[in-house]
Amino acid sequence: MSYNFQINKKNTLTYKDLLDLVDFQIDEIKYQPLLENHHALNTHSIFFLPQFSTRGVNLKDKENKYWVEINTGCSGEDYFLAAKLASALANLNNSEIQTDEGSYTIENFSRHFNLEWAHQNKTHNIEILRSVIEKDSASSIILNGYHIPFYFGKEVLKEYSGDNPSIEILADRIINGIKRNQHLESEFENIEFPTKMEMENNDKSLENWTFLLIQSGFRQLIKPADFIILRHEQDFARIPYETFIKENLHLLTKIDEKQFVIDVIAQNDYLNLIAQFKLESSENSQKENTHGINDTPKPNPITPKNKWWKFW
């Protein structure tokens, strides 16, 4: 759920053109994708303030317009950055700014969409987030940060709402949670971020499945996937995500509803984990075979137990 500003596109601009006109002194403005500043604006960029942003500001070039979008869970600084970017784009295109409330000249826009507006609007749609989780406690809402996503669900809501806070305080707690995830490197030394990969099933009647490869000797972020893979040379174990989490809580630090940081696993302990889960898998297969299941192991079809909502 987003709040957006639209500016008619009359000129093709570079990142330098835009940033030279943005007056924002509290932090260096950065952007993704990582392009040189003389490049033309990409069809979709994210601008952010490393120390203050949560989700950053989306800038899209589509339908002969520049669209500046702020999403639910953005910080007050993100909102103010969005207003500054919109003003600069309007200047560079000699254009008014279209909002959900109507059209603004640059001067009127700057007076209305100021720092006070930015911090008041950081609660935008937070009440809807809370309502979704309260009505469907099996769900998790994914709030994409500019670097790392934040999973918001019933456990996080319970933690943030224990003292029956105002919507403003709840918004601040969600914003701080998202912000924390963007800076895990400062909290967890030498943390690595494994890529979630997808395995395509040759049997088209079965769904593809996703996995994370977790290695020994590294502190790593564990994000939701269908399976966790442990591998050493020719030995490997494929463990359902929920099972791996449940049986290794002593190694994990929970950072939100669905993500954990796993501490460094020594080589011997890692090999023991592979052996343990290979044994459990073998025992489960034997139990299945005694009930008439074919001996040839096949990947199980993936049946999602939880719904993940993504708020853009």
N, C-alpha and C positions, 0 to 999 in steps of 0.2 A: 504494500500500500504506500503510495507516494504522493508527494506534493510537488507540483512542477511549475516552471516558468518557461514560456516559449518566446523566442525572438526570431523574427523573419530573417532568413539568411540572404544577405545581399553580397557578401564577400567570403571568399575562402581564406581562412585564417590559419596561422601557425600557433603552436603552443607559446612561443615567445610573444607573438602579437597579443595574445590574451593575458598572459601573466604579467606583462609589462604594465598593464592597466589596472591590475588588481591591487588595491591598497590593503594589505593584510600583514601586519608587522609582528604578530606574536609568535609565529612559527614559519618555517620554510614550507611553501606549498609544493607538494610532489604529485606525480600523476602516474597512472598506468594506462596503456602499456608503456614500457620503458623505451621511449623514442627520444631522439635528439630534439631540442626545442625549436629547431628550424623546420621540423616536419609539420605538414598540415595536420590539423586536428583529425584524429581518428573518428570513425563512425560511432564509436563508443569509448569514452575515456572515463576514468575515475580520478577525481582530484581529492586530495586529503592533506591534513595537517598531522604529521606523525605523532606528535605529543598530545593532540587534543581530539582528533577524529575518532569515530567509532566505525561508521559504515562508509564515510566519504560522500562525495557528491558525484552523481552520474551526469555526464554531458554526452548527449546523443545528437548526431547530425542525421536528420531524416525528414522527408517530406518538405524539403526546402526550408526547414526551420532548425534552429538550435534549441534543444530541449534540456533544461537544467532540472534534475530530479533529486529530491531528498526523500529518504525512506524512513519508515517507522524505526525508532531506535537510534536515529542520528543524534549526535551531541548538539548542544547549542552552537558550538563553533562550526559544525558542519552546516547548520542552517544559515549562519551568517556568511560563511564562505559561499554558499549557493547564491545568496543575494548579491554578493560582490561580483561573482562570475557573471550573473545575469546582467548586472549593470554594465560591466565591461563589454559584454557581447552586444548589448544594445548600443553603446557608444560606437563600437567598431562597425556596426551595421546600420547606423543612423535609423534605428527602429524603436518602436515602443515595445513594452514587455507585457505579454499576455499572461494572466494568472487565472486561477479558479474564481477570483472575485471580480475580474474584468481587466481592462487595459490600463496601463500606467505609462506616463512619460517617465524618463529617467529620473528627473528631479522628484516627482511625486513618489515614485517607487522607492528611492533612497530614503525619503522621509518616513514612509510607512514600514518598509521591510528593513528595520534597523536592528541594533543589538538587542534591544528590549523585546522586539518581536521574535527574534531568534530563540531566546531563552524561554519565552512563553510557549513557543510551538514545539519544543522538544518532547512535550507530552502527546504529540499528535498520534492518535490511534493506539496509544498504550492501553486504554480501556478495552479496546477490541481484542488486543493480545490476551489480556487477562480473561476476558469472557470466553474466548475460544478454548483456552486451557481448562477453565472451570467447567465448561459444558462437555468437553471431550478429553478426559484426563489421560487417555492412551496416546494422545497426539504430542508431538514435539514441533515447535515452530523454529525454522532455520532463519536466523537473521545474519545474512552475509556481512562480515566485516570487510574492510579494505584489504585485509591480509588473511585472517582466520575467521571462519564462521562461529556463531554462537547459537547453541541449542537451548531453547527456552521451553520448559515443560512443567509438569505438576510439582516435581521436587524443587526446582529452582523457584517457582512461584511460591511454594510453601515457605522456603527459606527467606525470600524477599518480603513476604506478607505477614510474617508471624506477629508483628506488632500493629497490624491493621493500619498501614501507612497511608498517607494521602497519595493521590495519583501523581503528584509532583515528586514525592520521595520515591515511589515505586519506579517512576521513569528514570530517576537518577541512579537507582540500583541496577536497573537493566542496562543503562548506558555504561556504568562502571564495569559491569560484567563483560559487555562487548569489548570495552576498551582494554580490559585486562588480557583478553585473548589476543589482542593485536601486539602485545608486548611480552609474550611468553619467554622470549629469549633472555629478557632481563630477570625473570623470576626463576627460570630453570636453566642452569648453565649447560652449554653445549647441546641443547635440545635439537633433535632432527625432526623433519616433517615428512614422513613416508607418503608417497602418492597412492591414492586409492585406485586400484586397477580393476578392470572388468574381464571376466573369462566368458568367452562366447561358447555356448553349448552347440555341438554338432547336431544333437537331437533337438529339432526345432519345437518339439512338444514340451521341452523343458526350458525354463527361463534362464537367461544369463545370470551369473553371480559375480559379486564384487568381493575384493579381498585387499587386505593390507599385509605386506611382508614385514614382520617385526624381527629385528636382528639382535644378536648379543653385542654387548660392549657399547651400546648407545642409549641415551635417554631419548624417548620418542613420544610424539603425540599420537594417540589412538583415536581415530574418528570412526563413526558408524560405518560398518561394512557387513556383508553377509558372513564372511569368514576372516579369521586371522591365520596367516601362514607362518609357520616356523620352519626354517630350513638350514641344514648344515651338510655340505657336500651332497651325498645322495639320499640322506635322511630328511624327511619332512613330515610335518603334521598339519592337517587342515582342521581348524577348530571353529565351530560356530561362534560368532562374536559374543553373544550373551553368555555362553558357557565359559569362554576365555576370561571375560570380565569377572564373572561370579567366582571363579576358582583362583583368581590372582589379585584380589582386592588389596592384599598386603603389599603389592608392588606398585599400586596405582594411586595417583592423586587426581581427584575429580575436579574438573574445571567448569563444567556446565552440565546440562541434562544428559548428554550422550557422549561427551569427550573426556578423555583421561590422559594424563602424562604417566607413562610407565618408566620406572627408574631403570638404571643400567642393570642388565642381567649378566652375571658372570658366565663364562663359557660352560663350566660344568653344570651350573643350574639350568642353562639354556638346553643343554643336551638332555638333562633329566626331564625337562618339560616336554621335549619332543618324544622321549620314550614314554612318558606318562600318557600323553594324549594319543599316541599311536596305539598303546595298550587299550585305552578306553574305547577307541574307535573299533579295534579288533573285537573286543568283548561285545560291543553293541551289534556288530555285524553278525557275530555268532548267535546272539539272541534273536535277531531278525531271521536268520536262516533256519532256526528251529521252528519258526512259524511259517515255513514254506516259501520264504522269499528267495529268489534266484541268487546263486552264489556270486554272480558277476557284479562287482561293486559299480554303482552308478551314482553320479551326483544327484542329490535329492532336489526336487523342485523347490524353489524358494517361495515360501508363503509369508508375506510381510505380516508381522505381528503388531507393528506400530505404524502409525501414519506420521509422515514428516511433512509439515506445511512449510513452504518457503515464501517469506515476505520479502519482495524485491525492494 
